[in-house]
Amino acid sequence: MKKRENILAALTAAATLVCGCLWGIELYQNGSSPMVYLGLICTVAAAGLLAALLSSQHRQLDALEQSHREELAALEQDHTQALAEMRSRNQTEMEAFRSGLSHSLRMPVAIIQGYAELLTSGVIRDTDVAAEYLQKISQRSQYMTEAISRQFSVSDSMDSSKLTYSDLDLVSLVRQAAADMQTAAEEQGVRIQVVSSEESLPMQADTYLLNRVLFNLLENSLKYMGRPGVITIRVLRLEKAASILVQDDGLGLPTEEATHVFEPNYQGSNHIGGQGYGLYLVKRAIEAHGGMVYAQSAPGRGMGISMFLPLSPKAV
């Protein structure tokens, strides 16, 4: 609307200027000197008005051009920032992927390597024991295959709706994980023991994820105990849930740090190495089952991880 008004004003000034010139010429030819001056004044006024309008229009064009430049600069800045955020997000996701895959495969590889070395050393002469070790190698190989498959899956394998529930015996699962880790523990002067009032504890859960939880917790204890000792896994049956406590008697952490150990990328004061995803993955796996997990620690008193799992998805 303002642009239209400026155009009309410019046309009016131009028309006035032309009329003033014609009027001044006509009056000058008729010898009317005062009217000539009046015509010239009108002409000069119209010319001034036209010049002012043209100058205003020029300033508006300059302002519009400047506005467009600022908009382009802002768009370029937003685009650069979006690219930087995308690169940062991709890097974070890649680090999480590498850490998750590392946590999934590191202990199974070590277990397979341990059994393979025993079999190839010639120490194992009992065919039944050799067959048992081969069976363990096969089981851990299958675990690794599933770990890789889930890690590369587009869907989140720790989404509660994506869990693969099956019947299992929790006590047997815990005893097997402890036995698989015992060789690695003994190399550090650590003994793993399982305490349970139940000979068996049937439940429904994702076997792969619970195995992963146990491996991560045992590996974490072995990594941060800082001295020879004992890791105790206590399994207890509650009314509609199972309780698992993994307690070591290592150096422990300051009490205030224990509340943060489940946070992704958290590095405590006793940090040795890694990305800080092990206990974060434990928390996600337990919560995906509808359970809860807590940590307790104090300097010189070791670390305790308490978990509560529903006995079946229907109990959630």
C-alpha positions as CSV (number, residue, x, y, z in Angstrom):
1,M,0.0,0.0,0.0
2,K,2.8,2.4,0.9
3,K,4.6,1.6,-2.4
4,R,1.4,2.6,-4.3
5,E,1.1,5.9,-2.4
6,N,4.7,6.7,-3.3
7,I,4.0,6.1,-7.0
8,L,0.9,8.3,-6.9
9,A,2.8,11.1,-5.1
10,A,5.6,10.9,-7.7
11,L,3.2,11.0,-10.6
12,T,1.4,14.0,-9.0
13,A,4.7,15.9,-8.4
14,A,5.7,15.2,-12.0
15,A,2.4,16.4,-13.4
16,T,2.6,19.5,-11.2
17,L,6.2,20.1,-12.5
18,V,5.1,19.9,-16.1
19,C,2.0,22.1,-15.5
20,G,4.1,24.6,-13.6
21,C,6.6,24.8,-16.5
22,L,3.8,25.2,-19.1
23,W,2.1,27.8,-17.0
24,G,5.3,29.7,-16.4
25,I,6.1,29.7,-20.2
26,E,2.5,30.8,-21.1
27,L,2.5,33.6,-18.5
28,Y,6.0,34.8,-19.5
29,Q,4.9,35.1,-23.1
30,N,1.9,37.2,-22.0
31,G,4.1,39.6,-20.0
32,S,2.7,38.8,-16.6
33,S,5.8,38.9,-14.5
34,P,4.4,38.2,-10.9
35,M,2.5,35.2,-12.2
36,V,5.6,34.0,-13.9
37,Y,7.4,34.0,-10.5
38,L,4.5,32.1,-9.0
39,G,4.7,29.5,-11.8
40,L,8.4,29.2,-11.3
41,I,7.9,28.8,-7.5
42,C,5.4,26.0,-8.1
43,T,7.8,24.4,-10.6
44,V,10.7,24.5,-8.1
45,A,8.4,23.1,-5.3
46,A,7.2,20.3,-7.5
47,A,10.8,19.5,-8.6
48,G,11.9,19.5,-4.9
49,L,9.0,17.2,-4.0
50,L,9.8,14.8,-6.9
51,A,13.5,14.7,-5.8
52,A,12.5,14.0,-2.2
53,L,10.2,11.2,-3.3
54,L,12.9,9.7,-5.5
55,S,15.4,9.9,-2.6
56,S,12.9,8.2,-0.3
57,Q,12.3,5.5,-2.8
58,H,16.1,5.0,-3.2
59,R,16.5,4.7,0.6
60,Q,13.7,2.1,0.7
61,L,15.3,0.1,-2.0
62,D,18.6,0.2,-0.1
63,A,16.9,-0.9,3.1
64,L,15.1,-3.7,1.3
65,E,18.4,-4.9,-0.2
66,Q,20.1,-4.8,3.2
67,S,17.2,-6.8,4.7
68,H,17.6,-9.4,2.0
69,R,21.3,-9.6,2.7
70,E,20.7,-10.1,6.5
71,E,18.1,-12.8,5.8
72,L,20.5,-14.6,3.5
73,A,23.3,-14.4,6.2
74,A,20.9,-15.7,8.8
75,L,19.9,-18.6,6.6
76,E,23.5,-19.4,5.9
77,Q,24.3,-19.3,9.6
78,D,21.3,-21.6,10.4
79,H,22.4,-24.0,7.7
80,T,26.0,-24.1,9.1
81,Q,24.7,-24.6,12.6
82,A,22.4,-27.4,11.5
83,L,25.3,-29.1,9.7
84,A,27.4,-28.9,12.8
85,E,24.6,-30.3,15.0
86,M,24.1,-33.2,12.6
87,R,27.8,-34.0,12.5
88,S,27.9,-33.9,16.3
89,R,24.8,-36.1,16.6
90,N,26.2,-38.6,14.1
91,Q,29.5,-38.7,16.0
92,T,27.7,-39.3,19.3
93,E,25.6,-42.1,17.7
94,M,28.7,-43.7,16.2
95,E,30.5,-43.6,19.6
96,A,27.4,-45.2,21.2
97,F,27.3,-47.9,18.5
98,R,31.0,-48.7,18.9
99,S,30.7,-48.8,22.7
100,G,27.6,-51.0,22.6
101,L,29.2,-53.4,20.2
102,S,32.4,-53.5,22.3
103,H,30.4,-54.3,25.5
104,S,28.5,-57.0,23.7
105,L,31.4,-58.8,22.2
106,R,34.4,-58.2,24.5
107,M,33.6,-60.8,27.2
108,P,32.2,-63.5,24.9
109,V,35.4,-63.3,22.8
110,A,37.5,-63.6,26.0
111,I,35.5,-66.6,27.1
112,I,35.7,-68.4,23.8
113,Q,39.5,-67.7,23.7
114,G,39.9,-69.1,27.2
115,Y,38.1,-72.4,26.4
116,A,39.9,-72.7,23.1
117,E,43.3,-72.3,24.7
118,L,42.4,-75.0,27.3
119,L,41.3,-77.4,24.5
120,T,44.4,-76.8,22.4
121,S,46.8,-76.9,25.3
122,G,46.4,-80.7,25.7
123,V,45.5,-80.3,29.4
124,I,42.0,-81.5,28.8
125,R,42.0,-85.2,28.3
126,D,38.5,-86.1,29.5
127,T,36.3,-86.3,26.4
128,D,33.2,-85.3,28.4
129,V,34.9,-82.1,29.7
130,A,36.2,-81.3,26.2
131,A,32.6,-81.7,24.8
132,E,31.3,-79.4,27.5
133,Y,33.9,-76.7,26.6
134,L,33.0,-77.0,23.0
135,Q,29.4,-76.6,23.9
136,K,30.2,-73.4,25.8
137,I,32.2,-72.1,22.8
138,S,29.1,-72.8,20.6
139,Q,26.8,-71.0,23.1
140,R,29.0,-67.9,23.2
141,S,29.3,-67.9,19.4
142,Q,25.5,-67.9,19.2
143,Y,25.4,-65.1,21.7
144,M,27.9,-63.1,19.6
145,T,25.8,-63.7,16.5
146,E,22.7,-62.3,18.2
147,A,24.6,-59.4,19.6
148,I,25.8,-58.4,16.2
149,S,22.4,-58.8,14.7
150,R,20.7,-56.7,17.4
151,Q,23.4,-54.0,17.2
152,F,22.9,-53.5,13.5
153,S,19.1,-53.7,13.8
154,V,17.3,-50.5,12.8
155,S,14.9,-50.9,15.7
156,D,16.1,-50.3,19.3
157,S,16.6,-53.8,20.8
158,M,16.1,-52.3,24.3
159,D,12.6,-51.0,23.5
160,S,10.2,-52.9,25.7
161,S,8.0,-53.7,22.7
162,K,11.0,-55.3,20.9
163,L,12.1,-57.7,23.6
164,T,12.1,-61.4,22.8
165,Y,10.6,-63.1,25.8
166,S,11.3,-66.8,26.5
167,D,11.1,-69.1,29.5
168,L,14.4,-69.4,31.4
169,D,15.8,-70.3,34.8
170,L,17.4,-67.2,36.3
171,V,19.5,-69.2,38.8
172,S,21.0,-71.3,36.0
173,L,21.6,-68.2,33.9
174,V,23.4,-66.5,36.7
175,R,25.5,-69.6,37.5
176,Q,26.5,-70.0,33.9
177,A,27.6,-66.3,33.6
178,A,29.6,-66.7,36.8
179,A,31.3,-69.8,35.5
180,D,32.1,-68.2,32.1
181,M,33.8,-65.3,33.9
182,Q,35.6,-67.3,36.5
183,T,38.8,-67.8,34.5
184,A,39.1,-64.0,33.8
185,A,38.4,-63.3,37.5
186,E,41.0,-65.7,38.8
187,E,43.7,-64.0,36.7
188,Q,43.0,-60.9,38.9
189,G,42.8,-62.8,42.1
190,V,39.0,-62.5,42.3
191,R,36.5,-65.3,43.0
192,I,32.9,-65.2,41.8
193,Q,30.3,-66.9,43.9
194,V,26.5,-67.3,43.5
195,V,24.2,-67.4,46.5
196,S,20.6,-68.4,46.1
197,S,17.9,-69.8,48.4
198,E,16.3,-71.3,45.3
199,E,17.6,-74.2,43.3
200,S,15.8,-72.8,40.3
201,L,13.8,-69.6,39.6
202,P,11.6,-69.9,36.4
203,M,10.7,-66.6,34.8
204,Q,10.1,-65.0,31.4
205,A,12.6,-62.5,30.0
206,D,14.9,-61.7,27.1
207,T,17.7,-64.2,27.6
208,Y,20.2,-62.2,25.4
209,L,19.7,-59.0,27.3
210,L,20.0,-60.6,30.8
211,N,23.2,-62.3,29.7
212,R,24.4,-58.9,28.5
213,V,23.5,-57.4,31.9
214,L,25.4,-60.0,33.8
215,F,28.5,-59.8,31.6
216,N,28.5,-56.0,31.9
217,L,28.1,-56.1,35.7
218,L,30.8,-58.7,36.2
219,E,33.2,-57.0,33.8
220,N,32.6,-53.7,35.6
221,S,33.4,-55.2,39.0
222,L,36.5,-56.9,37.7
223,K,37.6,-53.6,36.1
224,Y,37.2,-51.4,39.1
225,M,37.7,-53.6,42.2
226,G,41.3,-52.5,42.3
227,R,42.4,-55.4,44.5
228,P,41.8,-59.2,44.9
229,G,38.5,-60.2,46.5
230,V,35.1,-61.7,46.0
231,I,32.2,-60.9,43.7
232,T,28.9,-62.2,45.2
233,I,25.8,-62.6,43.1
234,R,22.7,-63.1,45.3
235,V,19.4,-64.3,43.7
236,L,16.2,-64.0,45.6
237,R,12.6,-64.8,44.7
238,L,10.0,-62.2,45.7
239,E,6.2,-62.4,45.4
240,K,6.0,-61.3,41.7
241,A,9.6,-60.4,41.0
242,A,13.2,-61.6,41.2
243,S,15.9,-59.7,43.0
244,I,19.6,-59.9,41.8
245,L,22.4,-58.2,43.8
246,V,25.9,-58.1,42.3
247,Q,28.2,-57.0,45.2
248,D,32.0,-56.8,45.1
249,D,34.4,-56.0,47.9
250,G,36.7,-53.7,45.9
251,L,37.8,-50.1,46.5
252,G,34.3,-48.7,45.8
253,L,33.3,-45.1,44.9
254,P,32.3,-42.0,46.9
255,T,28.6,-42.4,47.9
256,E,27.5,-39.3,45.9
257,E,29.0,-40.7,42.7
258,A,27.0,-44.0,42.9
259,T,23.8,-42.1,42.0
260,H,25.4,-41.1,38.6
261,V,26.9,-44.4,37.4
262,F,23.9,-45.3,35.2
263,E,24.2,-42.0,33.2
264,P,25.5,-42.3,29.7
265,N,29.2,-41.3,29.3
266,Y,29.6,-40.9,33.1
267,Q,33.2,-41.1,34.2
268,G,33.7,-41.5,37.9
269,S,36.7,-40.6,40.0
270,N,38.1,-44.2,39.6
271,H,37.8,-44.0,35.8
272,I,40.2,-46.4,34.0
273,G,39.1,-46.5,30.4
274,G,36.0,-46.9,28.1
275,Q,33.1,-44.7,27.2
276,G,30.9,-45.1,30.3
277,Y,28.2,-47.1,28.6
278,G,28.3,-50.4,30.5
279,L,26.1,-49.5,33.4
280,Y,23.9,-47.3,31.2
281,L,23.1,-50.3,29.1
282,V,22.4,-52.3,32.2
283,K,19.8,-49.7,33.3
284,R,18.1,-49.6,29.9
285,A,17.9,-53.4,29.7
286,I,16.4,-53.8,33.2
287,E,13.9,-50.9,32.7
288,A,12.9,-52.4,29.3
289,H,11.7,-55.5,31.3
290,G,9.7,-53.2,33.6
291,G,12.3,-53.6,36.4
292,M,14.4,-51.2,38.5
293,V,18.1,-51.0,39.3
294,Y,20.0,-49.1,42.0
295,A,23.7,-48.7,42.9
296,Q,25.3,-48.4,46.3
297,S,28.9,-47.7,47.1
298,A,31.3,-46.2,49.6
299,P,35.1,-45.9,49.6
300,G,36.7,-49.2,50.7
301,R,33.4,-51.0,50.8
302,G,33.0,-52.0,47.1
303,M,30.1,-51.5,44.7
304,G,26.6,-53.1,44.9
305,I,24.1,-53.2,42.0
306,S,20.6,-54.2,43.0
307,M,18.1,-55.2,40.3
308,F,14.4,-56.2,40.5
309,L,12.8,-58.0,37.6
310,P,9.2,-59.0,37.1
311,L,8.9,-62.8,36.8
312,S,6.8,-62.4,33.6
313,P,5.7,-59.5,31.3
314,K,2.2,-60.0,32.8
315,A,3.5,-59.0,36.2
316,V,4.6,-55.5,34.9
